Amino acid sequence: MRFTVATYGSEGDTRPLVALCKGLMSAGHEVRLFADRSTLASAQEHGVEALALAGDMKATVGPDGPLAKLMSEGGDVTEVARAATRIANDNAGAWMKAIVEDARASDAVLFSGMASYIGLSAGEHLGIPAIGLGLWPISPTREFPSSLLRPWRLPGWLNRLSHRAVNALLWSMLRKKLNEARRDVCAQPPRRRRWQKYPVLYGISPQLVPKPSDWPGFWEICGAWHTAAGTWSPPKDLADFLDDGDPPIYVGFGSMAGFDKDRLLSALADGLQGRRVLFYPGWSGIESDALPDNFFSLGHTPHDWLFAKVSMVIHHGGAGTTHTAVRAGVPSVVIPFAADQFFWADRLEKAGVAPRYVPHTRLSASLLSDMVAFAEKEEVRANAIRLGAAMNKEDGVACAIAHIERFARRLS
């Protein structure tokens, strides 16, 4: 079979789909991936054919981009929705044209994130199955609130309502531009109501989010989608640093940018004073010459290879980094910025492998020092080892492929 796969977002949105695409290719299928241009390196690295969608995600999280306020100040779900939908709305027509054109030769369209409604429209227009790929849960359930809200304890009916309310908010902000793209590209009639009962496969470990008991069979928790580091070898300076003492602390915030980097770096430097630190600047714009002497500045390094060699991972709570840290069997310290990162921070705390999170806007050296001390407790390390062993038994890619093949045949 042939699949068109579409997503839009940061590195954390693209890499899991690269792993899934690679798995589909190994299973004998043909795949083409569409994603933001700044996130395509992992696809090239793993031999996945990939094309850039219109837009510039790296610029949108920079100081002058539409996500700048969200990155610098955090924000409630309305701010998250407004920032995300602006990107999708600006590019709806271009995304629709690219995805529909490619999917004409496909047996199904697979979609994720901000490209979801485009993928659903493309499948509807071409009469082929449209299958969602999720990296955080958006399907309504009574068991927990929307993953785009701060973690709250709510009664079941309010949990389900929170999902529906957040999804309805996103739909209300996307519907106009989506319908314009449907009309201009596909001559489709306007869509009055959002899609609800379509297959969604989640690249999430059931160790962190067990499948809710009120989900139907077309919503599945598969396990995380990841690729092993394989034969990757570290540069000599990194190998020497790792060999020169106890396992260091990893610090990295992935594609987060546009925040007060001087303030954050000051809190990190003072809170981790004297400790051996591996620091990955990512999209932050923090230059290596601004780092303290105890910080080693990393280039691109596969997390699956690296995290097994560190004592803990200090990160933003992205879905991919969260799962990789757990799989490595090491504790986390989570400093979330926005969106689903608070959800994952809460999940790690509940699993006993991380302290209570502190948002980046509230981080101080003393709070960070306390969080690191919690992560160093023997019971926390034991929990991390136990949870990592359980997660390593999963094969999320194989599980997802089996469901994709089943849905594609059944729905076609």
C-alpha positions in Angstrom: 0.0 0.0 0.0 1.0 3.6 -0.4 0.5 6.2 2.4 0.6 10.0 2.4 1.6 11.2 5.9 1.2 14.8 7.0 2.1 16.7 10.1 3.1 20.2 11.0 5.0 21.4 14.1 8.4 21.1 15.7 11.0 18.4 15.8 9.0 16.6 18.4 6.1 16.4 16.0 8.1 15.0 13.1 10.5 12.5 14.6 7.9 10.0 15.9 6.2 10.0 12.4 9.6 9.4 10.8 9.9 6.3 13.0 6.4 5.2 11.9 7.2 5.9 8.2 10.4 3.9 8.5 8.4 1.0 10.0 5.8 1.2 7.2 8.6 1.1 4.6 10.2 -1.9 6.3 6.8 -3.6 6.2 6.8 -3.2 2.4 4.7 0.0 2.0 5.4 3.1 0.1 5.4 6.4 2.1 5.8 10.1 1.6 6.0 12.4 4.6 5.0 16.1 4.6 6.3 18.3 7.5 7.9 21.6 8.3 11.1 22.2 6.4 13.2 22.8 9.6 12.3 19.3 10.9 13.2 17.1 7.9 16.7 16.2 8.8 15.6 13.1 10.7 13.6 11.9 7.7 16.7 12.2 5.5 18.8 10.4 8.1 16.5 7.4 8.1 15.8 7.3 4.3 12.2 8.5 4.5 11.0 10.5 1.5 9.9 13.8 2.8 8.7 17.2 1.4 8.3 20.5 3.1 4.9 22.0 3.8 4.5 25.8 3.5 5.5 27.7 6.6 8.5 28.2 8.9 8.0 26.6 12.3 11.3 27.8 13.6 10.5 31.4 12.9 7.0 31.1 14.5 8.6 30.3 17.9 11.2 33.0 17.6 11.0 36.4 19.3 8.9 37.9 16.5 6.8 34.9 15.5 3.1 34.2 16.3 4.1 31.8 19.1 6.5 34.2 20.7 4.1 35.3 23.5 3.2 31.7 24.2 6.9 30.7 24.5 7.8 33.7 26.7 4.8 33.8 29.0 3.1 30.5 28.8 -0.7 30.9 28.3 -4.0 29.2 28.8 -5.7 27.0 26.2 -7.1 29.9 24.3 -3.7 31.4 23.8 -2.4 27.9 22.7 -5.3 27.5 20.3 -4.9 31.1 18.9 -1.2 30.6 18.2 -1.5 27.2 16.7 -4.5 27.9 14.5 -2.9 31.1 13.1 -0.1 29.0 11.5 -2.6 26.4 10.1 -4.9 29.2 8.8 -2.1 31.0 7.1 -1.2 27.9 5.2 -4.4 26.0 4.8 -4.7 26.4 1.0 -1.1 25.4 0.3 -1.2 22.4 2.7 -4.5 21.2 1.1 -3.1 21.5 -2.4 0.1 19.6 -1.6 -1.5 16.8 0.5 -4.4 16.2 -1.9 -2.2 16.1 -4.9 0.1 13.5 -3.3 -2.7 11.4 -1.8 -4.3 10.9 -5.2 -1.9 8.0 -5.6 -2.3 6.7 -2.0 -4.4 4.1 -0.3 -4.9 6.3 2.8 -3.8 9.6 4.3 -2.3 9.6 7.8 -2.2 13.0 9.6 -1.2 14.6 12.9 -1.2 17.9 14.7 -2.0 21.1 12.9 -2.5 19.2 9.6 -5.3 17.1 11.0 -8.3 18.8 9.4 -6.5 19.1 6.1 -5.8 15.4 6.2 -9.5 14.6 7.0 -10.7 16.8 4.2 -8.2 15.2 1.7 -9.4 11.7 2.6 -13.0 12.8 2.3 -12.4 14.5 -1.1 -10.5 11.5 -2.5 -12.7 8.8 -1.0 -9.8 7.1 0.8 -9.4 6.3 4.5 -8.1 9.1 6.8 -6.3 7.9 9.9 -5.2 10.2 12.8 -1.8 9.9 14.4 -1.6 11.4 17.9 1.3 12.2 20.2 -0.9 13.3 23.1 -4.5 12.3 23.8 -7.2 14.5 22.3 -10.1 11.9 22.1 -12.7 12.6 24.8 -12.7 10.5 27.9 -14.0 10.6 31.4 -10.7 9.5 32.9 -8.6 12.7 32.6 -9.1 16.2 31.3 -7.9 17.6 28.0 -4.1 17.3 27.6 -4.0 21.0 26.5 -5.3 22.1 29.9 -3.3 22.3 33.1 -3.7 19.0 35.0 -6.8 19.2 37.3 -8.7 16.7 39.2 -12.2 16.8 37.9 -15.3 14.5 37.9 -15.6 12.3 34.9 -18.3 14.3 33.2 -16.2 17.4 33.4 -13.2 15.6 32.1 -15.1 14.5 29.0 -16.6 18.0 28.6 -13.1 19.6 28.7 -12.0 17.5 25.7 -15.1 18.4 23.8 -14.7 22.1 24.7 -11.1 22.3 23.7 -11.7 20.5 20.4 -14.7 22.7 19.7 -12.5 25.8 20.3 -9.9 24.7 17.9 -12.5 23.8 15.3 -14.1 27.2 15.6 -10.8 28.9 14.9 -9.9 26.7 12.0 -13.3 26.2 10.2 -13.3 29.3 8.1 -9.9 29.0 6.5 -10.4 25.2 6.1 -13.6 25.7 4.2 -12.0 28.2 2.0 -9.3 25.7 1.2 -11.9 23.0 0.6 -13.7 25.3 -1.9 -10.6 26.6 -3.7 -8.6 23.4 -4.0 -11.2 20.6 -4.1 -14.5 22.3 -4.9 -15.8 20.7 -1.7 -18.9 22.0 0.1 -18.2 23.7 3.5 -17.9 21.5 6.5 -20.4 22.6 9.1 -19.4 20.2 11.9 -16.0 18.8 12.9 -15.2 15.1 12.3 -15.5 13.0 15.5 -15.7 9.2 14.8 -12.6 8.5 12.8 -9.6 6.2 13.6 -6.8 7.7 15.8 -3.7 5.8 16.7 -1.6 7.3 19.5 2.2 7.0 19.7 2.0 7.0 23.5 3.2 4.4 26.0 0.4 2.7 28.0 2.8 2.8 30.9 2.1 6.6 31.0 -1.4 6.7 29.6 -3.3 3.4 29.7 -6.1 3.2 27.1 -9.2 4.8 28.7 -11.9 2.2 29.3 -14.5 4.4 27.6 -12.7 4.6 24.3 -14.0 2.7 21.3 -11.9 0.3 19.3 -10.9 2.9 16.6 -8.9 4.9 19.2 -5.8 3.0 20.2 -2.8 3.5 22.5 0.0 1.9 20.6 3.2 2.6 22.4 5.8 5.3 21.5 7.1 5.6 18.0 10.9 5.9 18.0 14.0 4.8 16.0 17.1 3.4 17.7 20.4 5.2 17.4 21.9 2.3 15.6 25.6 2.6 14.8 25.8 6.3 15.7 29.2 7.2 17.3 29.9 10.3 19.4 32.5 12.9 18.5 35.7 12.6 20.5 35.1 15.6 22.8 31.7 14.2 23.8 33.1 10.7 24.4 35.9 12.2 26.5 33.5 14.3 28.6 31.4 11.2 29.3 34.4 9.2 30.3 35.8 11.9 32.5 33.6 11.5 35.5 30.2 10.5 36.9 27.2 10.4 34.6 26.2 14.0 33.9 22.9 15.8 33.9 21.3 16.4 30.5 19.6 19.8 30.0 17.7 20.6 26.8 14.4 22.2 25.8 14.1 21.0 22.2 12.3 23.3 19.9 11.4 25.8 22.6 12.5 29.4 21.7 11.5 33.0 22.1 11.7 32.9 25.9 13.9 34.9 28.2 17.0 32.8 27.6 19.3 34.9 29.9 17.0 34.4 32.9 16.6 30.7 32.2 20.3 30.1 31.8 21.0 32.0 35.0 18.6 29.7 36.9 20.2 26.7 35.4 23.8 27.8 36.0 23.1 28.7 39.7 20.9 25.7 40.4 23.3 23.2 38.9 26.5 24.9 40.1 29.5 22.5 40.1 27.6 19.6 38.5 28.6 18.1 35.2 26.0 19.1 32.6 25.3 18.2 29.0 23.4 21.1 27.5 21.6 21.0 24.1 20.7 24.5 22.9 18.1 23.3 20.4 16.2 26.3 19.0 16.8 28.4 22.1 19.4 30.6 20.6 21.7 30.1 23.6 25.3 30.3 22.4 28.0 27.9 23.8 30.2 30.8 24.9 27.5 31.9 27.3 27.6 28.6 29.2 29.4 28.0 32.5 32.6 25.9 32.5 30.7 22.9 33.9 28.4 22.8 30.9 29.3 20.8 27.8 27.5 22.2 24.7 26.0 19.4 22.6 25.3 19.2 18.9 22.7 16.9 17.4 22.9 13.7 19.5 20.4 10.8 19.4 18.5 10.8 22.6 18.1 7.0 22.7 21.9 6.8 22.7 22.6 9.7 25.1 20.0 9.3 27.8 21.2 5.9 28.9 24.5 7.6 29.8 23.2 10.5 32.0 22.0 10.6 35.6 18.8 12.5 34.8 17.1 14.5 32.1 16.0 18.1 32.6 13.6 19.0 29.8 10.5 20.8 28.6 8.1 17.8 28.7 7.7 17.2 25.0 6.1 13.9 24.3 9.1 12.5 22.5 11.7 13.6 25.1 9.4 12.3 27.9 9.1 8.8 26.4 12.9 8.6 25.6 13.8 9.6 29.2 11.5 7.0 30.6 12.7 4.3 28.2 16.3 5.1 29.3 15.4 4.3 32.9 16.4 7.7 34.3 14.5 10.3 36.3 13.2 13.6 34.8 13.0 17.2 35.9 10.3 18.9 33.8 10.2 22.6 33.1 7.1 23.0 30.8 6.5 25.9 28.5 3.1 25.3 26.9 0.4 23.0 25.5 0.7 19.3 26.3 4.0 19.6 28.2 2.1 20.1 31.5 0.2 16.9 30.9 3.4 14.9 30.4 5.0 16.6 33.4 2.0 15.5 35.5 2.2 12.0 34.2 5.9 11.7 35.1 5.2 12.9 38.6 2.3 10.4 39.0 4.6 7.6 37.8 7.1 8.6 40.6 10.0 9.4 38.2 9.9 13.2 38.5 9.2 15.9 41.0 6.3 18.3 40.7 6.9 20.5 37.7 7.8 24.2 37.7 6.8 26.3 34.6 9.8 28.0 33.0 8.3 31.4 33.9 8.6 30.5 37.6 11.9 28.7 37.6 14.6 29.8 40.1 17.9 28.3 41.1 16.6 27.2 44.5 13.5 25.5 43.0 15.7 23.8 40.4 18.1 22.6 43.1 15.1 21.1 45.1 13.8 19.4 42.0 17.2 17.8 41.2 17.5 16.6 44.8 14.1 14.9 44.5 15.1 13.2 41.2 18.3 11.9 42.9 16.4 10.0 45.6 16.9 6.2 45.5 13.2 5.4 45.3 12.9 7.8 42.3 15.8 6.1 40.5 14.3 2.7 41.2 10.9 3.8 39.9 12.6 5.0 36.7 14.5 1.8 36.1 11.3 -0.2 36.7 9.2 1.9 34.4 11.9 2.0 31.7 12.1 -1.8 31.7 8.4 -2.1 31.2 8.3 0.5 28.4 11.2 -1.2 26.5 9.0 -4.3 26.1 6.6 -2.3 23.8 6.7 -2.1 20.1 4.6 1.0 19.3 5.6 1.0 15.6 4.5 -2.6 15.0 1.3 -2.0 16.8 0.4 1.1 14.8 1.3 -0.6 11.5 -1.1 -3.5 12.2 -3.9 -1.0 12.9 -3.1 1.1 9.9 -3.2 -1.9 7.6 -6.5 -3.0 9.2 -8.1 0.4 9.0 -6.9 1.0 5.4 -8.3 -2.3 4.2 -11.6 -2.1 6.1 -12.4 1.6 5.3 -11.4 1.5 1.6 
